[in-house]
Amino acid sequence: MTEKNTAKTKKQTVKKKPEQKSKKAKSDNSNHKKELDLLIDKHVRLKAEFENFRKRKNKEISALLQYDGESVIKEILPIFDDLNRMVESAEASEGENEDALINGINLLRSKIERFLENKKIEPFGSEGEVLDPDLHDAMMTQSDKKKEDNTILSVFEKGYRYHDKVIRHAKVVVNKK
């Protein structure tokens, strides 16, 4: 009888093992599915969060570019106001205060120069410099035997550079022997 009991036990244990494996496989499968669902949910949320971030940054950049000139306008308006007061004063004085008008013009010039300096806009192109086609536009040539070839003799308009970019080329008269 002992042999039969052991035989039955073996059969019973053999039968129980696949059931236990099946339950464990289902349990593992269920855990993996939960983990996968959790990861998919995290992925979807992260993707949505990134998309919202991208849209928000695009709006911020667009607004910044749209109103970028606002600070420049606010800084140049007082200079324009000074110019208007100067014109009104000159009209009211009927040419009597010529010195005051010249002083007003010089004051306005210095304000504009400070404004450009604060914006890191640098003038270039002065007499005596050597012509650089990347910076200067030669409007005319003249001959001066005392000076070297391609030397700037006079300047019609100064050139301006903003950081490394040339905003306006200097318009100059150049020496040709």
Secondary structure, 3 states (H helix, E strand, C coil): CHHHHHHHHHHHHHHHHHHHHHHHHHHHHHHHHHHHHHHHHHHHHHHHHHHHHHHHHHHHHHHHHHCCCHHHHHHHHHHHHHHHHHHHHHHHHCCCCHHHHHHHHHHHHHHHHHHHHHCCEEEECCCCCECCCCCEEEEEEECCCCCCCCEEEEEEECEEEECCEEEECEEEEEECC
